[in-house]
Amino acid sequence: MRQTALVSRLALAVECTAALASPALAKGVEPRFDLDDPAGAPFPSDRYTVPEADHLTGLRVNLPKPDCSTRPTDCENV
């Protein structure tokens, strides 16, 4: 019985700490990305998908091809 009470109190303390700390940690935080520029947008995103009937999800990722002259190993991976 003692161990259960201790675990319950510890869980409550963790939840309270997280609830109080979150707003303080987020103060002054703002996203900085440009949705008009795919290179600067958040990833993963549906912005990089296109319809594809052959896939189970009906979508596939459509990322820009790498520059094979400057990044040959990237091209090999694709």
PyMOL Python script that loads the backbone (N, CA, C, O; Angstrom):
from pymol import cmd

cmd.read_pdbstr("""\
ATOM      1  N   MET A   1       0.820  -1.195   0.000  1.00  0.00           N
ATOM      2  CA  MET A   1       0.000   0.000   0.000  1.00  0.00           C
ATOM      3  C   MET A   1       0.866   1.261   0.000  1.00  0.00           C
ATOM      4  O   MET A   1       0.538   2.229  -0.685  1.00  0.00           O
ATOM      5  N   ARG A   2       1.958   1.263   0.753  1.00  0.00           N
ATOM      6  CA  ARG A   2       2.845   2.430   0.808  1.00  0.00           C
ATOM      7  C   ARG A   2       3.456   2.740  -0.548  1.00  0.00           C
ATOM      8  O   ARG A   2       3.537   3.899  -0.953  1.00  0.00           O
ATOM      9  N   GLN A   3       3.884   1.696  -1.247  1.00  0.00           N
ATOM     10  CA  GLN A   3       4.527   1.896  -2.547  1.00  0.00           C
ATOM     11  C   GLN A   3       3.537   2.506  -3.532  1.00  0.00           C
ATOM     12  O   GLN A   3       3.915   3.373  -4.320  1.00  0.00           O
ATOM     13  N   THR A   4       2.291   2.076  -3.505  1.00  0.00           N
ATOM     14  CA  THR A   4       1.280   2.618  -4.407  1.00  0.00           C
ATOM     15  C   THR A   4       1.055   4.100  -4.130  1.00  0.00           C
ATOM     16  O   THR A   4       0.942   4.894  -5.063  1.00  0.00           O
ATOM     17  N   ALA A   5       0.991   4.476  -2.860  1.00  0.00           N
ATOM     18  CA  ALA A   5       0.803   5.881  -2.500  1.00  0.00           C
ATOM     19  C   ALA A   5       1.996   6.716  -2.941  1.00  0.00           C
ATOM     20  O   ALA A   5       1.829   7.835  -3.425  1.00  0.00           O
ATOM     21  N   LEU A   6       3.190   6.180  -2.777  1.00  0.00           N
ATOM     22  CA  LEU A   6       4.394   6.897  -3.187  1.00  0.00           C
ATOM     23  C   LEU A   6       4.411   7.103  -4.695  1.00  0.00           C
ATOM     24  O   LEU A   6       4.735   8.190  -5.171  1.00  0.00           O
ATOM     25  N   VAL A   7       4.068   6.075  -5.439  1.00  0.00           N
ATOM     26  CA  VAL A   7       4.036   6.171  -6.905  1.00  0.00           C
ATOM     27  C   VAL A   7       2.985   7.188  -7.332  1.00  0.00           C
ATOM     28  O   VAL A   7       3.227   7.976  -8.246  1.00  0.00           O
ATOM     29  N   SER A   8       1.833   7.182  -6.689  1.00  0.00           N
ATOM     30  CA  SER A   8       0.772   8.134  -7.021  1.00  0.00           C
ATOM     31  C   SER A   8       1.224   9.570  -6.769  1.00  0.00           C
ATOM     32  O   SER A   8       0.984  10.457  -7.589  1.00  0.00           O
ATOM     33  N   ARG A   9       1.881   9.793  -5.631  1.00  0.00           N
ATOM     34  CA  ARG A   9       2.358  11.140  -5.312  1.00  0.00           C
ATOM     35  C   ARG A   9       3.451  11.584  -6.281  1.00  0.00           C
ATOM     36  O   ARG A   9       3.494  12.745  -6.687  1.00  0.00           O
ATOM     37  N   LEU A  10       4.315  10.673  -6.640  1.00  0.00           N
ATOM     38  CA  LEU A  10       5.380  10.992  -7.589  1.00  0.00           C
ATOM     39  C   LEU A  10       4.784  11.345  -8.953  1.00  0.00           C
ATOM     40  O   LEU A  10       5.215  12.302  -9.597  1.00  0.00           O
ATOM     41  N   ALA A  11       3.800  10.574  -9.382  1.00  0.00           N
ATOM     42  CA  ALA A  11       3.154  10.851 -10.663  1.00  0.00           C
ATOM     43  C   ALA A  11       2.481  12.220 -10.646  1.00  0.00           C
ATOM     44  O   ALA A  11       2.564  12.967 -11.621  1.00  0.00           O
ATOM     45  N   LEU A  12       1.815  12.547  -9.543  1.00  0.00           N
ATOM     46  CA  LEU A  12       1.162  13.847  -9.411  1.00  0.00           C
ATOM     47  C   LEU A  12       2.199  14.979  -9.440  1.00  0.00           C
ATOM     48  O   LEU A  12       1.966  16.013 -10.064  1.00  0.00           O
ATOM     49  N   ALA A  13       3.320  14.790  -8.779  1.00  0.00           N
ATOM     50  CA  ALA A  13       4.376  15.803  -8.769  1.00  0.00           C
ATOM     51  C   ALA A  13       4.940  16.027 -10.167  1.00  0.00           C
ATOM     52  O   ALA A  13       5.201  17.164 -10.559  1.00  0.00           O
ATOM     53  N   VAL A  14       5.126  14.962 -10.905  1.00  0.00           N
ATOM     54  CA  VAL A  14       5.646  15.075 -12.275  1.00  0.00           C
ATOM     55  C   VAL A  14       4.644  15.815 -13.151  1.00  0.00           C
ATOM     56  O   VAL A  14       5.029  16.691 -13.926  1.00  0.00           O
ATOM     57  N   GLU A  15       3.367  15.476 -13.037  1.00  0.00           N
ATOM     58  CA  GLU A  15       2.337  16.137 -13.842  1.00  0.00           C
ATOM     59  C   GLU A  15       2.253  17.626 -13.516  1.00  0.00           C
ATOM     60  O   GLU A  15       2.137  18.451 -14.423  1.00  0.00           O
ATOM     61  N   CYS A  16       2.309  17.974 -12.243  1.00  0.00           N
ATOM     62  CA  CYS A  16       2.247  19.385 -11.840  1.00  0.00           C
ATOM     63  C   CYS A  16       3.463  20.149 -12.349  1.00  0.00           C
ATOM     64  O   CYS A  16       3.336  21.275 -12.830  1.00  0.00           O
ATOM     65  N   THR A  17       4.623  19.547 -12.245  1.00  0.00           N
ATOM     66  CA  THR A  17       5.846  20.193 -12.724  1.00  0.00           C
ATOM     67  C   THR A  17       5.773  20.438 -14.223  1.00  0.00           C
ATOM     68  O   THR A  17       6.127  21.517 -14.698  1.00  0.00           O
ATOM     69  N   ALA A  18       5.316  19.445 -14.962  1.00  0.00           N
ATOM     70  CA  ALA A  18       5.206  19.585 -16.417  1.00  0.00           C
ATOM     71  C   ALA A  18       4.193  20.660 -16.785  1.00  0.00           C
ATOM     72  O   ALA A  18       4.425  21.446 -17.702  1.00  0.00           O
ATOM     73  N   ALA A  19       3.080  20.696 -16.079  1.00  0.00           N
ATOM     74  CA  ALA A  19       2.041  21.686 -16.370  1.00  0.00           C
ATOM     75  C   ALA A  19       2.529  23.101 -16.094  1.00  0.00           C
ATOM     76  O   ALA A  19       2.206  24.025 -16.840  1.00  0.00           O
ATOM     77  N   LEU A  20       3.295  23.274 -15.041  1.00  0.00           N
ATOM     78  CA  LEU A  20       3.780  24.602 -14.692  1.00  0.00           C
ATOM     79  C   LEU A  20       4.970  25.029 -15.543  1.00  0.00           C
ATOM     80  O   LEU A  20       5.136  26.217 -15.819  1.00  0.00           O
ATOM     81  N   ALA A  21       5.790  24.089 -15.955  1.00  0.00           N
ATOM     82  CA  ALA A  21       7.005  24.412 -16.698  1.00  0.00           C
ATOM     83  C   ALA A  21       6.737  24.696 -18.169  1.00  0.00           C
ATOM     84  O   ALA A  21       7.452  25.498 -18.770  1.00  0.00           O
ATOM     85  N   SER A  22       5.747  24.075 -18.759  1.00  0.00           N
ATOM     86  CA  SER A  22       5.503  24.206 -20.194  1.00  0.00           C
ATOM     87  C   SER A  22       5.344  25.639 -20.662  1.00  0.00           C
ATOM     88  O   SER A  22       6.015  26.036 -21.614  1.00  0.00           O
ATOM     89  N   PRO A  23       4.472  26.447 -20.026  1.00  0.00           N
ATOM     90  CA  PRO A  23       4.348  27.829 -20.508  1.00  0.00           C
ATOM     91  C   PRO A  23       5.655  28.613 -20.372  1.00  0.00           C
ATOM     92  O   PRO A  23       5.964  29.449 -21.220  1.00  0.00           O
ATOM     93  N   ALA A  24       6.406  28.356 -19.337  1.00  0.00           N
ATOM     94  CA  ALA A  24       7.669  29.074 -19.151  1.00  0.00           C
ATOM     95  C   ALA A  24       8.665  28.699 -20.232  1.00  0.00           C
ATOM     96  O   ALA A  24       9.390  29.562 -20.727  1.00  0.00           O
ATOM     97  N   LEU A  25       8.714  27.440 -20.604  1.00  0.00           N
ATOM     98  CA  LEU A  25       9.642  27.004 -21.640  1.00  0.00           C
ATOM     99  C   LEU A  25       9.244  27.540 -23.006  1.00  0.00           C
ATOM    100  O   LEU A  25      10.106  27.776 -23.852  1.00  0.00           O
ATOM    101  N   ALA A  26       7.944  27.737 -23.234  1.00  0.00           N
ATOM    102  CA  ALA A  26       7.458  28.175 -24.534  1.00  0.00           C
ATOM    103  C   ALA A  26       7.522  29.687 -24.709  1.00  0.00           C
ATOM    104  O   ALA A  26       7.360  30.181 -25.825  1.00  0.00           O
ATOM    105  N   LYS A  27       7.752  30.423 -23.644  1.00  0.00           N
ATOM    106  CA  LYS A  27       7.760  31.881 -23.734  1.00  0.00           C
ATOM    107  C   LYS A  27       8.824  32.347 -24.721  1.00  0.00           C
ATOM    108  O   LYS A  27       9.998  31.995 -24.601  1.00  0.00           O
ATOM    109  N   GLY A  28       8.404  33.130 -25.680  1.00  0.00           N
ATOM    110  CA  GLY A  28       9.324  33.670 -26.657  1.00  0.00           C
ATOM    111  C   GLY A  28       9.628  32.730 -27.821  1.00  0.00           C
ATOM    112  O   GLY A  28      10.414  33.072 -28.705  1.00  0.00           O
ATOM    113  N   VAL A  29       9.014  31.551 -27.828  1.00  0.00           N
ATOM    114  CA  VAL A  29       9.250  30.597 -28.917  1.00  0.00           C
ATOM    115  C   VAL A  29       8.250  30.863 -30.030  1.00  0.00           C
ATOM    116  O   VAL A  29       7.051  30.994 -29.782  1.00  0.00           O
ATOM    117  N   GLU A  30       8.742  30.941 -31.238  1.00  0.00           N
ATOM    118  CA  GLU A  30       7.863  31.117 -32.387  1.00  0.00           C
ATOM    119  C   GLU A  30       8.426  30.345 -33.572  1.00  0.00           C
ATOM    120  O   GLU A  30       9.641  30.289 -33.760  1.00  0.00           O
ATOM    121  N   PRO A  31       7.542  29.746 -34.374  1.00  0.00           N
ATOM    122  CA  PRO A  31       8.039  29.009 -35.543  1.00  0.00           C
ATOM    123  C   PRO A  31       8.583  29.990 -36.574  1.00  0.00           C
ATOM    124  O   PRO A  31       8.047  31.081 -36.768  1.00  0.00           O
ATOM    125  N   ARG A  32       9.656  29.574 -37.225  1.00  0.00           N
ATOM    126  CA  ARG A  32      10.251  30.411 -38.270  1.00  0.00           C
ATOM    127  C   ARG A  32      10.477  29.567 -39.510  1.00  0.00           C
ATOM    128  O   ARG A  32      11.511  28.916 -39.661  1.00  0.00           O
ATOM    129  N   PHE A  33       9.500  29.589 -40.386  1.00  0.00           N
ATOM    130  CA  PHE A  33       9.630  28.896 -41.659  1.00  0.00           C
ATOM    131  C   PHE A  33       8.721  29.583 -42.663  1.00  0.00           C
ATOM    132  O   PHE A  33       7.764  30.269 -42.304  1.00  0.00           O
ATOM    133  N   ASP A  34       9.046  29.379 -43.914  1.00  0.00           N
ATOM    134  CA  ASP A  34       8.316  30.007 -45.008  1.00  0.00           C
ATOM    135  C   ASP A  34       7.587  28.922 -45.777  1.00  0.00           C
ATOM    136  O   ASP A  34       8.221  28.098 -46.436  1.00  0.00           O
ATOM    137  N   LEU A  35       6.257  28.909 -45.704  1.00  0.00           N
ATOM    138  CA  LEU A  35       5.491  27.883 -46.409  1.00  0.00           C
ATOM    139  C   LEU A  35       5.545  28.041 -47.923  1.00  0.00           C
ATOM    140  O   LEU A  35       5.181  27.115 -48.648  1.00  0.00           O
ATOM    141  N   ASP A  36       5.989  29.191 -48.416  1.00  0.00           N
ATOM    142  CA  ASP A  36       6.138  29.370 -49.860  1.00  0.00           C
ATOM    143  C   ASP A  36       7.399  28.703 -50.391  1.00  0.00           C
ATOM    144  O   ASP A  36       7.529  28.499 -51.598  1.00  0.00           O
ATOM    145  N   ASP A  37       8.318  28.366 -49.515  1.00  0.00           N
ATOM    146  CA  ASP A  37       9.569  27.727 -49.900  1.00  0.00           C
ATOM    147  C   ASP A  37       9.593  26.310 -49.311  1.00  0.00           C
ATOM    148  O   ASP A  37       9.772  26.161 -48.102  1.00  0.00           O
ATOM    149  N   PRO A  38       9.416  25.262 -50.138  1.00  0.00           N
ATOM    150  CA  PRO A  38       9.387  23.894 -49.616  1.00  0.00           C
ATOM    151  C   PRO A  38      10.632  23.528 -48.821  1.00  0.00           C
ATOM    152  O   PRO A  38      10.550  22.710 -47.904  1.00  0.00           O
ATOM    153  N   ALA A  39      11.773  24.106 -49.144  1.00  0.00           N
ATOM    154  CA  ALA A  39      13.005  23.781 -48.420  1.00  0.00           C
ATOM    155  C   ALA A  39      12.960  24.307 -46.987  1.00  0.00           C
ATOM    156  O   ALA A  39      13.654  23.786 -46.114  1.00  0.00           O
ATOM    157  N   GLY A  40      12.151  25.332 -46.740  1.00  0.00           N
ATOM    158  CA  GLY A  40      12.094  25.911 -45.416  1.00  0.00           C
ATOM    159  C   GLY A  40      10.882  25.502 -44.605  1.00  0.00           C
ATOM    160  O   GLY A  40      10.730  25.945 -43.467  1.00  0.00           O
ATOM    161  N   ALA A  41      10.021  24.671 -45.157  1.00  0.00           N
ATOM    162  CA  ALA A  41       8.796  24.269 -44.473  1.00  0.00           C
ATOM    163  C   ALA A  41       9.058  23.126 -43.500  1.00  0.00           C
ATOM    164  O   ALA A  41      10.059  22.422 -43.633  1.00  0.00           O
ATOM    165  N   PRO A  42       8.178  22.932 -42.527  1.00  0.00           N
ATOM    166  CA  PRO A  42       8.353  21.826 -41.582  1.00  0.00           C
ATOM    167  C   PRO A  42       8.245  20.480 -42.279  1.00  0.00           C
ATOM    168  O   PRO A  42       7.551  20.345 -43.287  1.00  0.00           O
ATOM    169  N   PHE A  43       8.927  19.502 -41.743  1.00  0.00           N
ATOM    170  CA  PHE A  43       8.913  18.157 -42.335  1.00  0.00           C
ATOM    171  C   PHE A  43       8.757  17.166 -41.207  1.00  0.00           C
ATOM    172  O   PHE A  43       9.428  17.363 -40.193  1.00  0.00           O
ATOM    173  N   PRO A  44       7.973  16.154 -41.263  1.00  0.00           N
ATOM    174  CA  PRO A  44       7.177  15.740 -42.417  1.00  0.00           C
ATOM    175  C   PRO A  44       5.935  16.600 -42.573  1.00  0.00           C
ATOM    176  O   PRO A  44       5.438  17.192 -41.615  1.00  0.00           O
ATOM    177  N   SER A  45       5.454  16.651 -43.788  1.00  0.00           N
ATOM    178  CA  SER A  45       4.291  17.465 -44.100  1.00  0.00           C
ATOM    179  C   SER A  45       3.584  16.870 -45.313  1.00  0.00           C
ATOM    180  O   SER A  45       4.228  16.292 -46.188  1.00  0.00           O
ATOM    181  N   ASP A  46       2.279  17.007 -45.365  1.00  0.00           N
ATOM    182  CA  ASP A  46       1.534  16.554 -46.534  1.00  0.00           C
ATOM    183  C   ASP A  46       1.870  17.384 -47.761  1.00  0.00           C
ATOM    184  O   ASP A  46       1.513  17.026 -48.884  1.00  0.00           O
ATOM    185  N   ARG A  47       2.553  18.486 -47.539  1.00  0.00           N
ATOM    186  CA  ARG A  47       2.963  19.337 -48.649  1.00  0.00           C
ATOM    187  C   ARG A  47       3.866  18.568 -49.626  1.00  0.00           C
ATOM    188  O   ARG A  47       3.915  18.889 -50.814  1.00  0.00           O
ATOM    189  N   TYR A  48       4.561  17.578 -49.132  1.00  0.00           N
ATOM    190  CA  TYR A  48       5.499  16.813 -49.956  1.00  0.00           C
ATOM    191  C   TYR A  48       4.899  15.529 -50.509  1.00  0.00           C
ATOM    192  O   TYR A  48       5.638  14.668 -50.985  1.00  0.00           O
ATOM    193  N   THR A  49       3.580  15.376 -50.459  1.00  0.00           N
ATOM    194  CA  THR A  49       2.965  14.161 -50.972  1.00  0.00           C
ATOM    195  C   THR A  49       2.171  14.464 -52.232  1.00  0.00           C
ATOM    196  O   THR A  49       1.680  15.573 -52.438  1.00  0.00           O
ATOM    197  N   VAL A  50       2.064  13.441 -53.062  1.00  0.00           N
ATOM    198  CA  VAL A  50       1.261  13.513 -54.281  1.00  0.00           C
ATOM    199  C   VAL A  50       0.445  12.230 -54.362  1.00  0.00           C
ATOM    200  O   VAL A  50       0.848  11.204 -53.812  1.00  0.00           O
ATOM    201  N   PRO A  51      -0.692  12.277 -55.039  1.00  0.00           N
ATOM    202  CA  PRO A  51      -1.499  11.062 -55.171  1.00  0.00           C
ATOM    203  C   PRO A  51      -0.729   9.959 -55.894  1.00  0.00           C
ATOM    204  O   PRO A  51       0.007  10.221 -56.845  1.00  0.00           O
ATOM    205  N   GLU A  52      -0.908   8.727 -55.429  1.00  0.00           N
ATOM    206  CA  GLU A  52      -0.260   7.560 -56.046  1.00  0.00           C
ATOM    207  C   GLU A  52      -1.155   6.350 -55.783  1.00  0.00           C
ATOM    208  O   GLU A  52      -1.183   5.817 -54.674  1.00  0.00           O
ATOM    209  N   ALA A  53      -1.880   5.927 -56.805  1.00  0.00           N
ATOM    210  CA  ALA A  53      -2.858   4.852 -56.653  1.00  0.00           C
ATOM    211  C   ALA A  53      -2.212   3.514 -56.298  1.00  0.00           C
ATOM    212  O   ALA A  53      -2.865   2.663 -55.695  1.00  0.00           O
ATOM    213  N   ASP A  54      -0.950   3.312 -56.658  1.00  0.00           N
ATOM    214  CA  ASP A  54      -0.288   2.031 -56.402  1.00  0.00           C
ATOM    215  C   ASP A  54       0.131   1.843 -54.946  1.00  0.00           C
ATOM    216  O   ASP A  54       0.458   0.726 -54.547  1.00  0.00           O
ATOM    217  N   HIS A  55       0.130   2.907 -54.146  1.00  0.00           N
ATOM    218  CA  HIS A  55       0.531   2.810 -52.746  1.00  0.00           C
ATOM    219  C   HIS A  55      -0.691   2.569 -51.858  1.00  0.00           C
ATOM    220  O   HIS A  55      -1.797   3.006 -52.176  1.00  0.00           O
ATOM    221  N   LEU A  56      -0.480   1.877 -50.758  1.00  0.00           N
ATOM    222  CA  LEU A  56      -1.588   1.577 -49.847  1.00  0.00           C
ATOM    223  C   LEU A  56      -2.236   2.835 -49.286  1.00  0.00           C
ATOM    224  O   LEU A  56      -3.447   2.852 -49.064  1.00  0.00           O
ATOM    225  N   THR A  57      -1.473   3.867 -49.057  1.00  0.00           N
ATOM    226  CA  THR A  57      -2.018   5.108 -48.503  1.00  0.00           C
ATOM    227  C   THR A  57      -2.657   5.993 -49.555  1.00  0.00           C
ATOM    228  O   THR A  57      -3.381   6.933 -49.226  1.00  0.00           O
ATOM    229  N   GLY A  58      -2.393   5.696 -50.824  1.00  0.00           N
ATOM    230  CA  GLY A  58      -2.884   6.541 -51.901  1.00  0.00           C
ATOM    231  C   GLY A  58      -2.025   7.774 -52.114  1.00  0.00           C
ATOM    232  O   GLY A  58      -2.362   8.646 -52.915  1.00  0.00           O
ATOM    233  N   LEU A  59      -0.902   7.845 -51.386  1.00  0.00           N
ATOM    234  CA  LEU A  59       0.018   8.975 -51.497  1.00  0.00           C
ATOM    235  C   LEU A  59       1.453   8.476 -51.585  1.00  0.00           C
ATOM    236  O   LEU A  59       1.761   7.352 -51.189  1.00  0.00           O
ATOM    237  N   ARG A  60       2.318   9.323 -52.107  1.00  0.00           N
ATOM    238  CA  ARG A  60       3.745   9.036 -52.046  1.00  0.00           C
ATOM    239  C   ARG A  60       4.475  10.345 -51.796  1.00  0.00           C
ATOM    240  O   ARG A  60       3.979  11.423 -52.123  1.00  0.00           O
ATOM    241  N   VAL A  61       5.652  10.234 -51.216  1.00  0.00           N
ATOM    242  CA  VAL A  61       6.465  11.414 -50.943  1.00  0.00           C
ATOM    243  C   VAL A  61       7.107  11.864 -52.248  1.00  0.00           C
ATOM    244  O   VAL A  61       7.653  11.048 -52.990  1.00  0.00           O
ATOM    245  N   ASN A  62       7.043  13.137 -52.521  1.00  0.00           N
ATOM    246  CA  ASN A  62       7.592  13.701 -53.747  1.00  0.00           C
ATOM    247  C   ASN A  62       8.592  14.793 -53.385  1.00  0.00           C
ATOM    248  O   ASN A  62       8.276  15.982 -53.439  1.00  0.00           O
ATOM    249  N   LEU A  63       9.799  14.377 -53.016  1.00  0.00           N
ATOM    250  CA  LEU A  63      10.840  15.338 -52.660  1.00  0.00           C
ATOM    251  C   LEU A  63      11.625  15.727 -53.909  1.00  0.00           C
ATOM    252  O   LEU A  63      11.711  14.947 -54.857  1.00  0.00           O
ATOM    253  N   PRO A  64      12.196  16.927 -53.912  1.00  0.00           N
ATOM    254  CA  PRO A  64      13.001  17.329 -55.059  1.00  0.00           C
ATOM    255  C   PRO A  64      14.221  16.424 -55.199  1.00  0.00           C
ATOM    256  O   PRO A  64      14.799  15.988 -54.204  1.00  0.00           O
ATOM    257  N   LYS A  65      14.599  16.150 -56.425  1.00  0.00           N
ATOM    258  CA  LYS A  65      15.778  15.315 -56.694  1.00  0.00           C
ATOM    259  C   LYS A  65      17.045  16.073 -56.303  1.00  0.00           C
ATOM    260  O   LYS A  65      17.126  17.286 -56.500  1.00  0.00           O
ATOM    261  N   PRO A  66      18.032  15.367 -55.751  1.00  0.00           N
ATOM    262  CA  PRO A  66      19.293  16.040 -55.398  1.00  0.00           C
ATOM    263  C   PRO A  66      20.116  16.367 -56.648  1.00  0.00           C
ATOM    264  O   PRO A  66      19.897  15.795 -57.716  1.00  0.00           O
ATOM    265  N   ASP A  67      21.041  17.273 -56.499  1.00  0.00           N
ATOM    266  CA  ASP A  67      21.964  17.622 -57.577  1.00  0.00           C
ATOM    267  C   ASP A  67      23.060  16.553 -57.616  1.00  0.00           C
ATOM    268  O   ASP A  67      23.949  16.534 -56.764  1.00  0.00           O
ATOM    269  N   CYS A  68      22.989  15.675 -58.598  1.00  0.00           N
ATOM    270  CA  CYS A  68      23.903  14.529 -58.667  1.00  0.00           C
ATOM    271  C   CYS A  68      25.352  14.938 -58.925  1.00  0.00           C
ATOM    272  O   CYS A  68      26.272  14.180 -58.615  1.00  0.00           O
ATOM    273  N   SER A  69      25.560  16.111 -59.481  1.00  0.00           N
ATOM    274  CA  SER A  69      26.943  16.534 -59.734  1.00  0.00           C
ATOM    275  C   SER A  69      27.645  16.953 -58.445  1.00  0.00           C
ATOM    276  O   SER A  69      28.862  16.810 -58.331  1.00  0.00           O
ATOM    277  N   THR A  70      26.899  17.462 -57.486  1.00  0.00           N
ATOM    278  CA  THR A  70      27.520  17.883 -56.226  1.00  0.00           C
ATOM    279  C   THR A  70      27.290  16.896 -55.086  1.00  0.00           C
ATOM    280  O   THR A  70      28.035  16.898 -54.106  1.00  0.00           O
ATOM    281  N   ARG A  71      26.253  16.044 -55.207  1.00  0.00           N
ATOM    282  CA  ARG A  71      25.937  15.088 -54.138  1.00  0.00           C
ATOM    283  C   ARG A  71      25.653  13.710 -54.740  1.00  0.00           C
ATOM    284  O   ARG A  71      24.519  13.233 -54.691  1.00  0.00           O
ATOM    285  N   PRO A  72      26.668  13.079 -55.299  1.00  0.00           N
ATOM    286  CA  PRO A  72      26.461  11.792 -55.990  1.00  0.00           C
ATOM    287  C   PRO A  72      25.918  10.693 -55.077  1.00  0.00           C
ATOM    288  O   PRO A  72      25.141   9.856 -55.536  1.00  0.00           O
ATOM    289  N   THR A  73      26.301  10.672 -53.805  1.00  0.00           N
ATOM    290  CA  THR A  73      25.804   9.612 -52.932  1.00  0.00           C
ATOM    291  C   THR A  73      24.321   9.787 -52.644  1.00  0.00           C
ATOM    292  O   THR A  73      23.608   8.802 -52.448  1.00  0.00           O
ATOM    293  N   ASP A  74      23.853  11.015 -52.618  1.00  0.00           N
ATOM    294  CA  ASP A  74      22.407  11.244 -52.461  1.00  0.00           C
ATOM    295  C   ASP A  74      21.655  10.647 -53.636  1.00  0.00           C
ATOM    296  O   ASP A  74      20.589  10.057 -53.457  1.00  0.00           O
ATOM    297  N   CYS A  75      22.197  10.793 -54.831  1.00  0.00           N
ATOM    298  CA  CYS A  75      21.542  10.246 -56.024  1.00  0.00           C
ATOM    299  C   CYS A  75      21.551   8.718 -55.987  1.00  0.00           C
ATOM    300  O   CYS A  75      20.587   8.080 -56.410  1.00  0.00           O
ATOM    301  N   GLU A  76      22.630   8.136 -55.488  1.00  0.00           N
ATOM    302  CA  GLU A  76      22.683   6.677 -55.365  1.00  0.00           C
ATOM    303  C   GLU A  76      21.629   6.160 -54.392  1.00  0.00           C
ATOM    304  O   GLU A  76      21.053   5.094 -54.608  1.00  0.00           O
ATOM    305  N   ASN A  77      21.377   6.910 -53.326  1.00  0.00           N
ATOM    306  CA  ASN A  77      20.384   6.499 -52.346  1.00  0.00           C
ATOM    307  C   ASN A  77      18.966   6.574 -52.890  1.00  0.00           C
ATOM    308  O   ASN A  77      18.100   5.789 -52.503  1.00  0.00           O
ATOM    309  N   VAL A  78      18.736   7.518 -53.783  1.00  0.00           N
ATOM    310  CA  VAL A  78      17.391   7.663 -54.363  1.00  0.00           C
ATOM    311  C   VAL A  78      17.171   6.548 -55.346  1.00  0.00           C
ATOM    312  O   VAL A  78      16.107   6.466 -55.959  1.00  0.00           O
TER     313      VAL A  78
END
""", "prot")
cmd.dss("prot")
cmd.show_as("cartoon", "prot")
cmd.util.cbc("prot")
cmd.orient("prot")
